Amino acid sequence: MTRPRAARLLTLLAAGLLLLLGLQAAPASAEVFCSGGHSVDGAIWTEYTQTPGVQQALGCPITDELALPDGVGRRQVFSGGSIYWSPATGAHAVWGLIGQKWGEYGWEGGSIGYPLTDELKNPDGKGVRQQFQQATIYWSPATGAHPVRGLIGWYWGQNGYERGRYGYPTTDETDSGKIGGVLDSNAGVKQGFEKSKYLLYSPGRADAYETCHSQCLGYGGITDSKWVKKTEVYINLSDRNLRSVHVTPTDDAFASLNPTRTTAVDDMENLWKQVWANTHTFPNYTQTELNSVYQQLYCHAKYSFPNGSGGHFGGPTWDLEVWRADIGMDTDKMLKTGCNW
């Protein structure tokens, strides 16, 4: 039965006074809202009535308080969303596209867990976020809602979150090996961000030839320029000196058996610019390391031929190891070592 209007007004005034005094109002006992006959109680009542914007966003309750499958938490469904509670996390409202994305991962029983906060406005004034036990879901009008977590989330945060060089996430983490339709060169997961950029994590492979024989973090950018499709940088987490650059060239970039055709090696200045056009240089580099990477790029552009052309060597990517020596433009040594001196 709905409380008389005067009694409800008195309750709200008392709650407001306590908030002004810096105190928390005691939860109401089974207060009924709207005309559906469903009561709201305890910590869920506190969240519903005292958190700014929640009652307006959620609307009327359409269920009573319900037990959750884990046997620990509780939830109550409203016309515009739900409030979830557990002893460890308290009561928090979940709604809209963030709530929808959370549901895709199995709600509280999935890989993201219970909500730890209500929906929060981001410092850029454009988007919102909500923190959960195992991830934070970010939303903006341009990018939608996507969870960020783990080492990718940590690295993203180290680079300024949504206001940093990568911007908002544009995809969830994926292990499909593709971002923007371009195949990845290492196993693991990756996540797309604004401006055709992405972050990636590789657990490593014991038989890996290069950087990622143990777990790696990395970043990349899709260029789709004349000579370069994309560039990726990998950093070994156990040895930060182990870094490598993976360049995916266009078909036209490869060396040619036709001496009249212009290829990337004939345009090294622009090739170098295109490698870094949408990806920042590997961290903490020295001039010696930069020289070495340039020399390896030159070697691949000069001596790598597309498959089936009968050339010397080279695959779909040109892998440039930062730790290799600076040998100058010694083309004899380049050719003898297959660009791996």
ZAMARGU-4260 file (C-alpha; in steps of 0.2 Angstrom, whole numbers, plus 5000, padded with zeros to 4 digits):
<rodrens>
0) 5000/5000/5000 | 5007/5017/4995 | 5012/5029/5009 | 5002/5045/5011 | 5009/5059/5002
5) 5013/5069/5018 | 5022/5054/5026 | 5033/5052/5010 | 5037/5070/5009 | 5042/5069/5028
10) 5054/5054/5024 | 5062/5063/5010 | 5064/5079/5020 | 5072/5069/5034 | 5084/5060/5022
15) 5089/5077/5014 | 5093/5085/5031 | 5104/5070/5036 | 5113/5071/5020 | 5116/5090/5023
20) 5123/5085/5040 | 5135/5072/5032 | 5125/5057/5039 | 5117/5043/5030 | 5098/5041/5031
25) 5092/5025/5038 | 5084/5014/5025 | 5065/5014/5024 | 5056/4998/5028 | 5048/4991/5013
30) 5043/5007/5004 | 5031/5005/4989 | 5034/5016/4974 | 5023/5019/4959 | 5007/5009/4957
35) 5014/4991/4954 | 5014/4986/4972 | 5033/4982/4973 | 5042/4987/4988 | 5060/4993/4989
40) 5070/4990/5005 | 5087/4991/5014 | 5103/4995/5004 | 5093/4995/4988 | 5081/5008/4995
45) 5096/5019/4999 | 5104/5017/4982 | 5087/5021/4974 | 5082/5036/4984 | 5098/5044/4989
50) 5110/5042/4974 | 5107/5057/4963 | 5099/5053/4946 | 5096/5035/4950 | 5078/5035/4954
55) 5075/5046/4938 | 5085/5034/4927 | 5078/5018/4934 | 5059/5023/4935 | 5047/5011/4944
60) 5051/4994/4952 | 5044/4980/4942 | 5049/4966/4954 | 5052/4964/4972 | 5070/4960/4978
65) 5076/4944/4970 | 5090/4932/4975 | 5104/4930/4963 | 5111/4913/4956 | 5127/4914/4966
70) 5117/4913/4983 | 5127/4929/4989 | 5119/4944/4981 | 5102/4952/4978 | 5095/4962/4964
75) 5079/4972/4960 | 5073/4976/4943 | 5066/4993/4938 | 5058/4999/4922 | 5074/5007/4916
80) 5087/4996/4924 | 5092/4986/4940 | 5100/4988/4956 | 5113/4975/4961 | 5119/4972/4979
85) 5132/4960/4987 | 5140/4961/5004 | 5157/4965/4996 | 5152/4978/4984 | 5136/4986/4991
90) 5121/4992/4980 | 5124/5000/4963 | 5112/5004/4949 | 5116/4997/4932 | 5106/5003/4916
95) 5108/5008/4898 | 5121/5003/4886 | 5133/5000/4900 | 5121/4988/4908 | 5118/4980/4891
100) 5136/4977/4889 | 5138/4970/4906 | 5124/4958/4902 | 5134/4952/4887 | 5147/4946/4899
105) 5135/4936/4910 | 5130/4949/4923 | 5137/4947/4941 | 5141/4928/4937 | 5152/4932/4922
110) 5170/4938/4919 | 5167/4956/4925 | 5158/4953/4941 | 5148/4964/4952 | 5147/4983/4950
115) 5159/4993/4962 | 5152/5010/4958 | 5138/5019/4950 | 5139/5027/4933 | 5152/5041/4933
120) 5155/5055/4922 | 5172/5056/4913 | 5183/5071/4915 | 5181/5075/4896 | 5163/5079/4899
125) 5158/5067/4884 | 5157/5050/4891 | 5153/5039/4906 | 5161/5024/4915 | 5156/5011/4928
130) 5168/5001/4937 | 5165/4982/4940 | 5176/4970/4950 | 5186/4964/4935 | 5184/4978/4922
135) 5178/4996/4919 | 5165/4999/4906 | 5168/5015/4896 | 5154/5023/4885 | 5154/5038/4874
140) 5142/5043/4860 | 5154/5040/4846 | 5161/5023/4852 | 5148/5014/4862 | 5151/5004/4878
145) 5166/4993/4880 | 5175/4985/4895 | 5194/4989/4898 | 5203/4977/4909 | 5220/4968/4913
150) 5236/4974/4907 | 5229/4982/4892 | 5218/4993/4904 | 5233/4997/4914 | 5244/5002/4899
155) 5229/5013/4893 | 5228/5021/4910 | 5247/5025/4910 | 5244/5034/4893 | 5230/5045/4899
160) 5214/5035/4898 | 5201/5042/4887 | 5209/5059/4886 | 5226/5051/4881 | 5234/5046/4865
165) 5222/5032/4862 | 5206/5039/4866 | 5190/5029/4870 | 5189/5010/4866 | 5180/5006/4850
170) 5180/4987/4852 | 5180/4974/4866 | 5195/4963/4869 | 5196/4951/4855 | 5207/4936/4851
175) 5202/4934/4833 | 5218/4942/4827 | 5210/4956/4818 | 5208/4974/4821 | 5201/4985/4806
180) 5202/4969/4795 | 5221/4968/4796 | 5228/4951/4803 | 5239/4952/4819 | 5256/4944/4819
185) 5256/4938/4837 | 5244/4927/4847 | 5235/4935/4861 | 5221/4948/4863 | 5220/4966/4857
190) 5208/4980/4858 | 5204/4994/4846 | 5204/5012/4851 | 5199/5028/4842 | 5209/5035/4827
195) 5213/5017/4820 | 5224/5013/4835 | 5224/4998/4846 | 5233/4990/4861 | 5238/4972/4862
200) 5244/4959/4874 | 5252/4942/4870 | 5255/4929/4884 | 5271/4924/4874 | 5276/4907/4866
205) 5291/4897/4871 | 5296/4894/4853 | 5294/4913/4848 | 5309/4919/4838 | 5308/4937/4843
210) 5302/4948/4857 | 5287/4938/4864 | 5294/4922/4870 | 5286/4927/4887 | 5272/4939/4889
215) 5272/4956/4880 | 5262/4972/4879 | 5261/4982/4863 | 5252/4995/4853 | 5249/4998/4835
220) 5240/5009/4822 | 5232/5006/4805 | 5240/5017/4792 | 5234/5011/4775 | 5246/5022/4766
225) 5255/5019/4750 | 5269/5008/4757 | 5262/5003/4775 | 5246/4995/4780 | 5249/4995/4799
230) 5263/4996/4812 | 5264/4986/4829 | 5277/4988/4843 | 5279/4974/4856 | 5288/4976/4873
235) 5293/4961/4883 | 5287/4963/4901 | 5301/4953/4909 | 5315/4962/4899 | 5310/4980/4893
240) 5325/4980/4882 | 5317/4967/4871 | 5306/4977/4859 | 5302/4974/4841 | 5293/4983/4827
245) 5281/4974/4815 | 5278/4982/4799 | 5264/4976/4788 | 5269/4982/4770 | 5257/4984/4756
250) 5259/4973/4741 | 5267/4988/4731 | 5280/4990/4745 | 5289/4974/4741 | 5305/4973/4730
255) 5301/4969/4712 | 5310/4959/4699 | 5305/4972/4687 | 5319/4986/4688 | 5307/4999/4681
260) 5294/4998/4695 | 5295/5010/4710 | 5295/5001/4727 | 5297/5006/4745 | 5315/5005/4745
265) 5316/5019/4732 | 5306/5030/4743 | 5314/5027/4760 | 5310/5044/4767 | 5291/5042/4765
270) 5292/5024/4770 | 5300/5028/4787 | 5287/5042/4789 | 5272/5030/4785 | 5279/5017/4797
275) 5276/5030/4811 | 5262/5039/4804 | 5249/5032/4817 | 5260/5023/4829 | 5272/5031/4842
280) 5290/5026/4842 | 5296/5012/4853 | 5299/5018/4871 | 5316/5024/4878 | 5325/5022/4862
285) 5343/5027/4858 | 5350/5034/4842 | 5359/5017/4839 | 5342/5008/4841 | 5334/5019/4829
290) 5348/5017/4817 | 5347/4998/4818 | 5328/4998/4815 | 5330/5010/4800 | 5343/4998/4793
295) 5332/4983/4795 | 5318/4992/4787 | 5329/4996/4772 | 5335/4978/4771 | 5317/4971/4770
300) 5311/4984/4758 | 5326/4980/4747 | 5327/4961/4748 | 5310/4955/4752 | 5299/4950/4738
305) 5281/4945/4738 | 5277/4927/4739 | 5279/4918/4722 | 5291/4930/4715 | 5306/4920/4717
310) 5315/4933/4728 | 5327/4931/4742 | 5316/4931/4758 | 5302/4940/4767 | 5285/4936/4773
315) 5269/4946/4775 | 5277/4957/4789 | 5294/4965/4791 | 5300/4962/4809 | 5312/4974/4815
320) 5321/4969/4832 | 5327/4985/4842 | 5341/4976/4850 | 5351/4972/4834 | 5367/4981/4831
325) 5369/4997/4821 | 5379/4991/4806 | 5377/5006/4795 | 5371/5003/4777 | 5382/4987/4775
330) 5371/4979/4761 | 5383/4964/4760 | 5380/4960/4778 | 5361/4963/4777 | 5359/4951/4762
335) 5370/4938/4770 | 5361/4938/4786 | 5343/4939/4779 | 5341/4956/4788 | 5344/4947/4805
340) 5362/4951/4809
</rodrens>
